[in-house]
Amino acid sequence: MATTASTGNAAPALLSRERTIAKPGFNRWLVPPAALAIHLCIGMSYGLSVFWLPLAQAIGIEKPVTCPDMTMLDALFTTTCDWRVTDLLVIFTLGIVFLGLSAAVFGGWLERAGPRKAGVAAALCWGGGFIISSFGVMIHQLWVLWIGLGVIGGIGLGLGYISPVSTLIKWFPDRRGMATGMAIMGFGGGAMIGSPLAVLLMNGGDLASFGNWSLHLDGFRTATSVGVWQTFLTLGLIYLVFMLAGAFGYRVPPDGWAPEGWTPKATNKKMITSGNVDLAHAHRTPQFWLIWMVLCMNVSAGIGVLAMASPMLQEIFAGSLIGQPEIPFSALNEAQKIAIAAIAGGFVSLLSLFNSGGRFAWASASDFIGRKRTYFIFFALGMLLYGLAPTLAHMGSRALFVAAFCVILSMYGGGFATVPAYLADIFGTKYVGAIHGRLLTAWSTAGVVGPMVIGYIRDAQIAAGIPRALVYDRTMYILVGFLLVGLICNALVRPVHSRWLMSDPAADAGPSKVTPTGSFGIGLGGVSVGALLAWLAVGIPFAWGVWSTIVKAVALFS
C-alpha cells in the first residue's frame, strides 16, 4: 500500500488541471464570474482607441511633433517625432491576429493543462503587455508597444478568450449557449469599463457622484506628460490582479459529471451530434470550414462597422447632430467638429453595450431555437438592416439609423457567443475548447479584411468626389454581400458523418472500465454567499460601465 509521496501520491501542482477538479458541494455558479473576470479585462482590446490621440502627441503634449518624411520603420525607433495614428493602429491589428493564432496553437494544450494554467498565462501576457507598453511609452519606442500590447498582449487575448469555453459548456450541459454567452458577454463589455476608466486615469474627473457628493480622481496628465504610460502601468496591474483571481476561481467538473436531478432530454435534432470528433480530425471536415466562413463573414461585416462607427455617424449626419442640419461635414468649424465627435463617442459606447448584451441574449436564445436558426436570423435580419441603412441616412432619421446598428452589433456579439455552442453541437464537447481556438483564426482574418475593405472603399469614394454623407452607401451594400455568403455557408452545414466520430474507449474496454457518471455531490447550484460575492465583484464594475455608456449615449437623442 502506497503511503509516501515518493510512490506517486504527491499533491498535484497548484496550476495543474487535477488541482482544479471540483469537490462535492461546489457551486457551479462560481465559474461564470471567474470567466467574466478574465473577459472583462481582455475586452479592453476594443477600447484601445482612447489612447491613440494622446499617444500621437506624447512628445508635443499639446499638439503632435510631426515629421513629414517619417517612414513606418523610422516611427518604430524615433525618439524625437510623435507617432502617427496609423502606426499605432497596428497594435490593435497585431492583437487580433495573435489572438487567433494563439487560440489555434494553444487550444489543444489548454484541454490538457486545464483552464487555470491558461488563465494565469493569459493574465501574465495581457497585464504584462500593458506594463511592457508603459515602458515603451516612457522611452518613446513604438516597437516596444507593438511587442507589448500587440504580440504578447495578443497571445494573452487568445488564451484568455478560450480558457473558459470548454469548462463552461461542461458545467452547463443544460444551457450551453447561455453559459458561453455569460462569459463572452464580458469581452464585448470590457471596453465599457476600460475606456472611461482609462480616460479618468489620464485626464482626471469624477469617478462617481451622488447629489452634492462626488468621488474625484486626479489624472496622470501634467504639463510634461499626457499620462499614458502611468495609465498603462495602472491598468496592467489592475488587469493582472483581476485575471489571476478569475484564473484561480476556475474549477472543472469530474469526468462523467452531470447536474444532480438533470437528465438529458431525448432529442431528434439532427444538428446535435451524439458523439465527439477528435481534435486532429475536426479541421478535415467540411463543417469546420463552413462554420469558419459563417463566423468570418459575420465578424467582417460587424467589425468594419465598429472600426468606422465614429466617422460614419459624423460624416453622414454632420451638423444635424448639433441641431444644424443645413451644415454638411465639410463646412463644420473646429469647435463643431469637436462637439459632434463627442456625440459620436456616445454612439460607439452604445454599440459596445449592444455588442455585449447581444452575446448573452442571442446565445441564450439559441438554446431554444437552435444555433443554425440563430445564424439564419443574424444573416437575414442583418442583410435587411444593412440594406436599409443608406435609406435611413438619406431620410435623416438618426434614431432609426442608430437603432438599426445597435441591432446589428447585438448580432455581431451574438455570433461570437453562439459559435462555441454551435461547435459543441456539431463536434461534441470533448475537444470543443481546442476546436473553438482553431476557429478563431476566422476572427483574425476578419479583423484585417473587414476594416481594410470598408476603409479602402470609403477612401476611394472620397477621392472620387462623392459627398461624405453618401460615401457609406456602397459600403453597406458590400456588407450585405458578406452576409449573403455567410447565410449560404450556414445553410450548407450538416451533421458530421459517423466516420468522423470517436469510438467510445470505455465501451471498448468492457464494463469494468466504464467511467462512473453522476452528480458526485455537485448539483445544479444556486444562490450562496460565495456566489453572491463573486457576482458582485464582476457585476459592480460592469454596471458602472453600462451607466457611463448610457450617460454618453443620451446626447445622441437629445
C-alpha positions as CSV (number, residue, x, y, z in Angstrom):
1,M,0.0,0.0,0.0
2,A,1.4,3.4,-1.0
3,T,1.9,5.7,1.9
4,T,4.5,8.3,0.8
5,A,4.9,10.9,-1.8
6,S,7.6,9.0,-3.5
7,T,5.2,6.4,-4.7
8,G,3.4,9.0,-6.8
9,N,0.7,10.2,-4.4
10,A,2.1,13.8,-4.1
11,A,-0.4,16.6,-4.2
12,P,-0.9,17.9,-7.8
13,A,0.8,21.2,-8.7
14,L,-1.1,24.4,-8.0
15,L,-1.7,25.1,-11.6
16,S,-2.4,21.6,-12.7
17,R,-5.8,20.5,-14.1
18,E,-6.1,17.9,-11.4
19,R,-5.9,20.6,-8.7
20,T,-9.0,22.3,-10.2
21,I,-11.4,19.3,-10.2
22,A,-14.4,20.4,-8.1
23,K,-15.2,18.7,-4.8
24,P,-18.6,17.7,-3.5
25,G,-20.7,20.7,-2.6
26,F,-19.1,23.0,-5.1
27,N,-21.5,25.6,-6.7
28,R,-21.2,25.7,-10.4
29,W,-22.4,29.3,-10.5
30,L,-18.9,30.3,-9.2
31,V,-17.4,29.5,-12.6
32,P,-19.1,32.2,-14.8
33,P,-17.9,35.1,-12.7
34,A,-14.4,33.7,-12.8
35,A,-14.7,33.7,-16.6
36,L,-16.2,37.2,-16.6
37,A,-13.3,38.5,-14.5
38,I,-10.9,37.5,-17.3
39,H,-13.1,38.5,-20.2
40,L,-14.0,41.9,-18.8
41,C,-10.2,42.6,-18.7
42,I,-9.2,41.4,-22.1
43,G,-12.3,43.1,-23.6
44,M,-10.4,46.4,-23.2
45,S,-8.8,45.5,-26.6
46,Y,-11.9,47.1,-28.1
47,G,-11.2,50.3,-26.2
48,L,-7.6,50.9,-27.0
49,S,-8.6,53.6,-29.4
50,V,-8.8,56.0,-26.4
51,F,-5.0,56.0,-26.3
52,W,-4.3,56.8,-30.0
53,L,-4.7,60.6,-29.9
54,P,-2.8,61.1,-26.6
55,L,0.0,58.8,-27.8
56,A,0.1,60.8,-31.1
57,Q,1.2,63.8,-29.1
58,A,3.2,62.1,-26.4
59,I,6.2,64.4,-27.1
60,G,4.4,67.6,-28.1
61,I,1.9,67.3,-25.3
62,E,-0.5,70.0,-26.6
63,K,0.0,69.2,-30.3
64,P,1.9,66.5,-32.2
65,V,5.5,67.0,-33.2
66,T,5.2,65.9,-36.8
67,C,8.0,64.6,-39.1
68,P,6.5,64.6,-42.7
69,D,9.1,62.3,-44.2
70,M,9.0,59.7,-41.5
71,T,8.6,56.1,-42.7
72,M,7.0,53.3,-40.6
73,L,10.5,52.0,-39.9
74,D,11.5,55.4,-38.7
75,A,8.4,55.5,-36.5
76,L,9.4,52.3,-34.8
77,F,12.7,53.8,-33.4
78,T,12.2,57.6,-33.3
79,T,12.6,59.5,-30.1
80,T,12.1,63.0,-31.5
81,C,8.9,62.6,-33.6
82,D,5.4,61.8,-32.4
83,W,3.8,58.7,-33.7
84,R,1.0,58.7,-36.3
85,V,-2.4,57.2,-35.5
86,T,-1.9,54.8,-38.5
87,D,1.3,53.5,-36.9
88,L,-0.5,53.0,-33.5
89,L,-3.4,51.1,-35.1
90,V,-1.0,48.3,-35.9
91,I,-1.1,47.5,-32.2
92,F,-4.8,46.6,-32.5
93,T,-4.3,44.6,-35.7
94,L,-1.4,42.6,-34.2
95,G,-3.5,41.9,-31.1
96,I,-6.4,40.4,-33.1
97,V,-4.0,38.4,-35.4
98,F,-2.2,36.9,-32.4
99,L,-5.5,36.3,-30.6
100,G,-6.5,33.9,-33.4
101,L,-3.1,32.4,-33.8
102,S,-2.5,31.8,-30.1
103,A,-6.0,30.4,-29.7
104,A,-5.4,28.0,-32.6
105,V,-1.9,26.9,-31.4
106,F,-2.6,26.6,-27.7
107,G,-6.2,25.2,-27.9
108,G,-5.1,21.6,-27.6
109,W,-2.6,22.4,-24.8
110,L,-5.4,24.1,-22.9
111,E,-7.6,21.0,-23.0
112,R,-4.7,19.0,-21.4
113,A,-3.4,21.7,-19.0
114,G,-6.8,23.0,-17.8
115,P,-8.3,26.5,-17.6
116,R,-6.4,27.6,-14.5
117,K,-3.0,27.4,-16.1
118,A,-4.3,29.0,-19.3
119,G,-5.9,31.8,-17.3
120,V,-2.7,32.5,-15.4
121,A,-0.7,32.6,-18.7
122,A,-3.4,35.0,-20.1
123,A,-3.1,37.3,-17.1
124,L,0.7,37.5,-17.3
125,C,0.6,38.2,-21.1
126,W,-2.3,40.7,-21.1
127,G,-1.4,42.5,-17.9
128,G,2.3,42.2,-18.8
129,G,1.6,43.6,-22.2
130,F,0.3,46.9,-20.7
131,I,3.3,47.0,-18.3
132,I,5.8,46.5,-21.1
133,S,4.0,49.1,-23.2
134,S,4.1,51.6,-20.4
135,F,7.9,51.3,-20.5
136,G,7.8,51.7,-24.3
137,V,5.9,55.0,-23.9
138,M,8.4,56.2,-21.3
139,I,11.4,55.7,-23.7
140,H,9.2,56.5,-26.7
141,Q,9.9,53.3,-28.7
142,L,7.0,52.2,-30.8
143,W,8.4,48.7,-31.4
144,V,8.1,48.0,-27.7
145,L,4.3,48.8,-27.8
146,W,3.9,46.5,-30.9
147,I,5.6,43.7,-29.0
148,G,4.0,44.5,-25.6
149,L,0.3,45.1,-26.4
150,G,0.4,43.7,-29.9
151,V,2.2,40.4,-29.8
152,I,2.4,39.5,-26.1
153,G,-1.0,41.1,-25.3
154,G,-2.5,39.4,-28.3
155,I,-1.3,36.0,-27.0
156,G,-3.0,36.9,-23.7
157,L,-6.2,37.7,-25.6
158,G,-6.3,34.3,-27.3
159,L,-5.6,32.3,-24.1
160,G,-8.0,34.4,-22.0
161,Y,-10.7,34.2,-24.6
162,I,-10.8,30.4,-25.0
163,S,-9.9,29.5,-21.4
164,P,-13.5,29.2,-20.1
165,V,-15.3,27.9,-23.2
166,S,-14.9,24.2,-22.8
167,T,-15.2,24.4,-19.0
168,L,-18.5,26.3,-19.1
169,I,-20.0,24.0,-21.7
170,K,-19.2,21.0,-19.4
171,W,-20.6,22.8,-16.3
172,F,-23.8,23.8,-18.1
173,P,-24.8,20.9,-20.4
174,D,-28.4,22.0,-19.9
175,R,-27.7,25.6,-21.2
176,R,-24.7,25.6,-23.4
177,G,-25.5,28.8,-25.2
178,M,-26.3,30.7,-22.0
179,A,-23.1,29.5,-20.3
180,T,-20.8,30.7,-23.1
181,G,-22.8,33.8,-23.6
182,M,-22.3,34.8,-19.9
183,A,-18.5,34.7,-20.2
184,I,-18.1,36.1,-23.8
185,M,-20.5,38.9,-22.9
186,G,-17.6,40.2,-20.8
187,F,-15.4,40.6,-23.8
188,G,-17.9,42.8,-25.5
189,G,-18.4,44.8,-22.4
190,G,-14.8,45.2,-21.3
191,A,-14.3,48.4,-23.2
192,M,-17.3,50.0,-21.4
193,I,-15.4,49.7,-18.2
194,G,-11.8,50.1,-19.5
195,S,-12.3,53.1,-21.8
196,P,-13.9,55.5,-19.3
197,L,-11.5,54.3,-16.6
198,A,-8.5,55.0,-18.9
199,V,-9.8,58.5,-19.7
200,L,-10.3,59.1,-16.0
201,L,-6.8,57.9,-15.2
202,M,-5.3,60.1,-17.9
203,N,-7.3,63.3,-17.6
204,G,-9.0,63.0,-14.2
205,G,-12.7,63.5,-13.3
206,D,-15.5,62.3,-11.1
207,L,-15.4,58.6,-10.6
208,A,-18.9,58.6,-9.1
209,S,-21.3,61.4,-8.0
210,F,-24.5,61.4,-6.0
211,G,-26.2,64.7,-5.5
212,N,-23.7,67.1,-4.0
213,W,-21.2,64.4,-3.2
214,S,-18.6,63.2,-5.7
215,L,-15.5,61.0,-5.7
216,H,-12.9,62.9,-7.8
217,L,-9.9,61.3,-9.3
218,D,-6.9,63.4,-10.3
219,G,-5.5,62.3,-13.7
220,F,-1.9,61.5,-14.6
221,R,-1.8,64.2,-17.3
222,T,0.6,67.0,-16.5
223,A,2.3,69.9,-18.3
224,T,5.1,67.4,-19.3
225,S,3.2,64.2,-19.8
226,V,0.0,63.1,-21.5
227,G,-0.4,60.5,-18.7
228,V,-0.4,57.4,-20.9
229,W,2.5,55.4,-19.5
230,Q,1.2,55.8,-16.0
231,T,-2.3,54.7,-17.1
232,F,-0.8,51.7,-18.9
233,L,1.0,50.7,-15.8
234,T,-2.0,51.1,-13.6
235,L,-4.3,49.2,-15.9
236,G,-1.7,46.4,-16.3
237,L,-1.6,45.9,-12.6
238,I,-5.4,46.0,-12.2
239,Y,-5.9,43.5,-15.0
240,L,-3.2,41.2,-13.6
241,V,-4.9,41.0,-10.2
242,F,-8.4,40.5,-11.6
243,M,-7.4,38.0,-14.2
244,L,-5.4,36.0,-11.6
245,A,-8.4,36.0,-9.3
246,G,-10.5,34.7,-12.2
247,A,-8.0,32.0,-13.1
248,F,-7.8,30.7,-9.6
249,G,-11.6,30.7,-9.4
250,Y,-11.8,28.1,-12.3
251,R,-12.9,24.6,-11.5
252,V,-13.6,21.7,-13.8
253,P,-16.3,19.1,-13.2
254,P,-15.2,15.4,-12.5
255,D,-15.2,13.2,-15.5
256,G,-18.7,11.8,-16.1
257,W,-20.4,14.6,-14.0
258,A,-24.0,15.7,-14.7
259,P,-26.0,18.1,-12.7
260,E,-28.0,16.4,-9.9
261,G,-31.6,15.9,-10.9
262,W,-30.9,16.7,-14.6
263,T,-31.2,14.1,-17.3
264,P,-30.5,14.9,-21.0
265,K,-33.8,15.3,-22.9
266,A,-34.3,12.8,-25.6
267,T,-33.8,14.7,-28.9
268,N,-34.2,14.0,-32.5
269,K,-32.5,17.2,-33.5
270,K,-30.3,16.3,-36.5
271,M,-27.8,19.1,-35.8
272,I,-26.8,17.8,-32.4
273,T,-24.2,15.0,-32.5
274,S,-24.4,12.1,-30.1
275,G,-20.6,11.6,-30.1
276,N,-17.3,13.5,-30.3
277,V,-14.9,14.4,-33.1
278,D,-11.2,14.2,-32.4
279,L,-9.3,17.5,-32.5
280,A,-7.0,16.1,-35.1
281,H,-9.9,15.4,-37.5
282,A,-12.2,18.4,-36.9
283,H,-10.5,20.7,-39.4
284,R,-10.7,17.9,-42.0
285,T,-14.5,18.1,-42.1
286,P,-16.4,20.5,-44.4
287,Q,-18.5,21.5,-41.3
288,F,-15.5,23.2,-39.7
289,W,-14.7,25.3,-42.7
290,L,-18.4,26.2,-43.3
291,I,-18.7,27.4,-39.7
292,W,-15.3,29.2,-40.2
293,M,-16.8,31.1,-43.1
294,V,-20.0,31.8,-41.1
295,L,-18.0,33.4,-38.3
296,C,-15.7,35.2,-40.7
297,M,-18.5,36.8,-42.7
298,N,-20.4,37.8,-39.6
299,V,-17.4,39.3,-38.0
300,S,-16.1,41.0,-41.2
301,A,-19.3,43.0,-41.5
302,G,-19.6,43.9,-37.8
303,I,-16.0,44.8,-37.1
304,G,-16.0,47.0,-40.2
305,V,-18.8,49.0,-38.6
306,L,-17.1,49.1,-35.3
307,A,-13.9,50.4,-36.9
308,M,-15.7,53.2,-38.8
309,A,-18.6,53.9,-36.4
310,S,-17.5,57.3,-35.2
311,P,-16.5,58.9,-38.5
312,M,-19.5,57.3,-40.2
313,L,-22.0,59.0,-37.9
314,Q,-20.2,62.3,-38.1
315,E,-19.9,62.4,-41.8
316,I,-23.5,61.2,-42.5
317,F,-25.4,63.4,-40.1
318,A,-22.8,66.2,-39.6
319,G,-24.5,69.4,-38.4
320,S,-27.8,67.7,-37.6
321,L,-26.0,66.2,-34.6
322,I,-25.8,69.6,-33.0
323,G,-29.2,70.9,-34.3
324,Q,-27.9,72.5,-37.5
325,P,-28.9,70.0,-40.3
326,E,-28.1,72.5,-43.1
327,I,-24.3,72.3,-42.4
328,P,-22.5,69.4,-44.2
329,F,-19.4,67.8,-42.6
330,S,-17.0,69.8,-44.9
331,A,-18.4,73.1,-43.6
332,L,-18.1,72.4,-39.9
333,N,-15.7,74.5,-37.9
334,E,-13.2,73.1,-35.4
335,A,-15.5,73.6,-32.4
336,Q,-18.4,72.0,-34.1
337,K,-16.3,69.0,-35.1
338,I,-15.2,68.6,-31.5
339,A,-18.9,68.7,-30.4
340,I,-20.1,66.1,-32.9
341,A,-17.0,63.9,-32.2
342,A,-18.2,63.7,-28.5
343,I,-21.7,62.7,-29.7
344,A,-20.2,60.1,-32.0
345,G,-18.3,58.7,-29.0
346,G,-21.7,58.1,-27.4
347,F,-22.7,56.1,-30.5
348,V,-19.6,53.9,-30.2
349,S,-20.3,53.3,-26.5
350,L,-23.9,52.4,-27.3
351,L,-22.8,49.9,-29.9
352,S,-20.4,48.4,-27.3
353,L,-23.4,48.0,-24.9
354,F,-25.4,46.1,-27.5
355,N,-22.4,44.1,-28.6
356,S,-22.1,42.9,-25.0
357,G,-25.8,42.4,-24.3
358,G,-26.3,40.6,-27.6
359,R,-23.7,38.0,-26.6
360,F,-25.8,36.8,-23.7
361,A,-29.2,37.4,-25.2
362,W,-28.7,35.7,-28.6
363,A,-26.6,32.8,-27.2
364,S,-29.3,32.1,-24.6
365,A,-32.0,32.2,-27.2
366,S,-30.0,29.7,-29.3
367,D,-30.6,27.1,-26.6
368,F,-34.3,27.2,-27.6
369,I,-34.3,28.0,-31.3
370,G,-31.1,26.2,-32.3
371,R,-27.7,27.5,-33.4
372,K,-28.3,27.2,-37.2
373,R,-31.6,29.1,-37.0
374,T,-30.0,31.8,-34.8
375,Y,-27.3,32.4,-37.5
376,F,-30.0,32.5,-40.2
377,I,-31.6,35.3,-38.2
378,F,-28.2,37.1,-37.9
379,F,-27.7,37.0,-41.7
380,A,-31.3,37.6,-42.9
381,L,-32.0,40.4,-40.5
382,G,-28.5,41.8,-41.0
383,M,-28.9,41.9,-44.7
384,L,-32.2,43.8,-44.3
385,L,-30.8,46.3,-41.9
386,Y,-27.6,47.0,-43.8
387,G,-29.6,47.4,-47.0
388,L,-31.9,49.9,-45.3
389,A,-29.1,51.9,-43.6
390,P,-28.5,54.2,-46.6
391,T,-32.2,54.9,-46.9
392,L,-32.5,55.8,-43.2
393,A,-29.4,58.0,-43.5
394,H,-30.9,59.9,-46.6
395,M,-34.2,60.3,-44.6
396,G,-32.2,62.0,-41.8
397,S,-33.7,59.5,-39.4
398,R,-30.9,59.4,-36.8
399,A,-32.9,57.4,-34.2
400,L,-33.8,54.6,-36.7
401,F,-30.2,54.6,-38.1
402,V,-28.7,54.2,-34.6
403,A,-31.3,51.6,-33.7
404,A,-30.5,49.6,-36.8
405,F,-26.8,49.5,-36.0
406,C,-27.5,48.7,-32.3
407,V,-29.4,45.5,-33.5
408,I,-26.6,44.8,-36.0
409,L,-23.9,45.0,-33.3
410,S,-26.0,42.8,-31.0
411,M,-25.9,40.1,-33.7
412,Y,-22.2,40.7,-34.2
413,G,-21.6,39.9,-30.5
414,G,-24.2,37.1,-30.5
415,G,-22.2,35.4,-33.3
416,F,-19.2,35.2,-31.1
417,A,-21.1,33.8,-28.1
418,T,-23.2,31.3,-30.1
419,V,-20.4,29.7,-32.1
420,P,-18.9,27.7,-29.2
421,A,-22.3,26.0,-28.6
422,Y,-22.7,25.5,-32.4
423,L,-19.3,23.7,-32.4
424,A,-20.3,21.6,-29.3
425,D,-23.5,20.6,-31.1
426,I,-21.6,19.6,-34.3
427,F,-18.3,18.2,-32.9
428,G,-19.3,17.2,-29.3
429,T,-18.0,18.7,-26.1
430,K,-14.7,16.7,-25.6
431,Y,-12.4,19.0,-27.6
432,V,-14.7,22.0,-28.2
433,G,-12.3,24.4,-26.5
434,A,-9.4,23.5,-28.8
435,I,-11.7,23.4,-31.9
436,H,-13.0,26.8,-31.0
437,G,-9.4,28.1,-30.7
438,R,-8.7,27.0,-34.2
439,L,-11.9,28.5,-35.5
440,L,-10.9,31.9,-34.1
441,T,-8.4,32.3,-37.0
442,A,-11.6,33.4,-38.8
443,W,-11.6,36.4,-36.4
444,S,-8.0,37.2,-37.2
445,T,-8.8,37.1,-40.9
446,A,-12.0,39.2,-40.4
447,G,-10.1,41.7,-38.2
448,V,-7.9,42.5,-41.2
449,V,-10.4,42.1,-44.1
450,G,-13.4,43.9,-42.7
451,P,-11.8,47.3,-41.8
452,M,-9.5,47.2,-44.8
453,V,-12.2,46.7,-47.3
454,I,-14.5,49.2,-45.8
455,G,-11.8,51.8,-45.3
456,Y,-10.5,51.4,-48.8
457,I,-13.9,51.8,-50.3
458,R,-14.6,54.9,-48.2
459,D,-11.3,56.5,-49.2
460,A,-11.8,55.7,-52.9
461,Q,-15.3,57.2,-52.8
462,I,-13.9,60.4,-51.2
463,A,-11.1,60.6,-53.7
464,A,-13.7,60.3,-56.5
465,G,-15.5,63.4,-55.1
466,I,-18.5,61.6,-53.6
467,P,-20.1,63.8,-50.8
468,R,-19.1,62.4,-47.4
469,A,-22.8,61.8,-46.5
470,L,-23.0,59.3,-49.3
471,V,-19.7,57.5,-49.2
472,Y,-21.0,54.7,-47.0
473,D,-23.9,53.7,-49.3
474,R,-21.8,51.3,-51.4
475,T,-20.1,50.1,-48.3
476,M,-23.4,49.0,-46.7
477,Y,-24.3,47.1,-49.9
478,I,-21.0,45.3,-49.9
479,L,-21.6,44.2,-46.3
480,V,-24.9,42.7,-47.5
481,G,-22.8,40.6,-49.8
482,F,-20.6,39.4,-46.9
483,L,-23.7,38.3,-45.0
484,L,-25.2,36.6,-48.1
485,V,-22.0,34.4,-48.3
486,G,-22.4,33.7,-44.6
487,L,-26.0,32.7,-45.0
488,I,-25.2,30.3,-47.8
489,C,-22.4,28.7,-45.8
490,N,-24.7,28.3,-42.8
491,A,-27.4,26.7,-44.9
492,L,-24.8,24.1,-46.1
493,V,-23.9,23.0,-42.6
494,R,-24.9,19.4,-42.0
495,P,-24.3,16.9,-39.1
496,V,-20.8,15.3,-39.3
497,H,-20.6,11.9,-40.9
498,S,-20.4,9.0,-38.4
499,R,-17.0,8.1,-39.7
500,W,-15.5,11.2,-38.0
501,L,-16.9,10.2,-34.6
502,M,-14.6,8.8,-32.0
503,S,-15.2,5.3,-30.7
504,D,-16.1,5.0,-27.0
505,P,-13.0,3.8,-25.3
506,A,-14.9,2.9,-22.1
507,A,-17.2,0.6,-24.1
508,D,-14.3,-1.0,-26.0
509,A,-12.6,-1.7,-22.7
510,G,-15.5,-3.6,-21.2
511,P,-17.9,-3.0,-18.2
512,S,-15.1,-2.9,-15.6
513,K,-13.5,0.1,-17.3
514,V,-16.6,2.3,-17.7
515,T,-16.2,5.8,-16.2
516,P,-18.7,6.3,-13.4
517,T,-21.3,9.0,-14.0
518,G,-23.4,11.1,-11.7
519,S,-23.5,14.3,-9.7
520,F,-20.5,13.5,-7.5
521,G,-22.2,15.6,-4.8
522,I,-22.4,18.6,-7.1
523,G,-25.9,19.7,-8.1
524,L,-27.4,22.5,-10.1
525,G,-26.1,25.1,-7.8
526,G,-27.8,28.2,-6.6
527,V,-27.6,31.4,-4.5
528,S,-24.9,31.2,-1.9
529,V,-22.8,33.8,-0.1
530,G,-19.7,32.9,-2.1
531,A,-21.5,33.0,-5.4
532,L,-23.2,36.3,-4.5
533,L,-19.8,37.9,-3.6
534,A,-18.2,36.6,-6.8
535,W,-21.0,38.0,-9.0
536,L,-20.9,41.4,-7.2
537,A,-17.1,41.5,-7.8
538,V,-17.7,41.5,-11.6
539,G,-21.2,43.0,-11.6
540,I,-20.4,46.3,-9.9
541,P,-17.7,47.3,-12.5
542,F,-19.9,46.1,-15.3
543,A,-22.9,48.1,-14.0
544,W,-20.6,51.2,-13.8
545,G,-19.6,50.7,-17.4
546,V,-23.2,50.4,-18.5
547,W,-24.2,53.6,-16.6
548,S,-21.3,55.5,-18.2
549,T,-22.3,54.3,-21.6
550,I,-26.0,55.3,-21.2
551,V,-25.0,58.8,-19.9
552,K,-22.8,59.3,-23.0
553,A,-25.5,57.9,-25.4
554,V,-28.2,60.3,-24.2
555,A,-26.6,63.0,-26.3
556,L,-27.5,61.0,-29.4
557,F,-31.2,61.6,-28.9
558,S,-31.2,64.9,-27.1
